[in-house]
């Protein structure tokens, strides 16, 4: 994906709205309810934006929303793209690159994930402090887009320590239970076998999903600070493995949404206060 195409998409959006957006937010499966806490001022369908991929997954509405949360200007992706949908990695991260050109200063990401840690329960929130990338491709493969970042971006701190500390402070003040852990991203779309779950735990992962890592790589390439949280929507430890349905995943995500909403509101309130 060329810088010209990214610029064309951003220019089209700016023809429709001049609203500021300081924080970008990506909503995961079953988590589009974050839009309910947003004062939406402009909605743009992905299908109308030049070169913009369109999400094909159930519960991913496919809109770019501009507005405010806690008086803080945000742009929200109401649904994301996944590698398993058939998109290239550059297409998966295209929206993140467009949001950077629109002016975001940080990126918030949520996802639905399987819990690999024995202490996790359904609908827990897990702050991602590191990740393992098991995708067969990388969004930075190919010619580097020099306008966006360096050829070899550092990944020693993929998730911003200050945003993590802020989330922990907000959670303590609001009485929100938080887990912390390592997220492993796989290609999907099938769920993992029991043997694969054992392998992922052996590798050091606490939660497994099919997204987030490509977007984080693209964001860090552009020097965007990232905060990411997984909602544990199924349990993958030996004594808890059950057949997973999309209905069950969405139900577990919906149960977690009040805490996720409170966390995001609290973080953006404090960011707005300090700006």
Secondary structure, 3 states (H helix, E strand, C coil): CCHHHHHHHHHHHHHHCCCCCCEEEECCCCCHHHHHHCEEEEEEEHHHCCCCCCCCCCCCCCEEEEEEECCEEEEEEECCCCHHHCCCHHHHCHHHHHHHHHCCCEEEEEEEEEECCCCCCCCCEEEEEEEEECCCCCCCCCCCCCCCCCCCCCCCCCCCHHHHHHHHHHHHHHCCCEEEEEEEECCCCCCCCHHHHHHHHHHCCCEEECCCHHHHHHHHHCCCEEEEEEEEEEECCCCCCCCCCHHHHHHHHHHHHHHHHHHHHHHHHHHHHHC
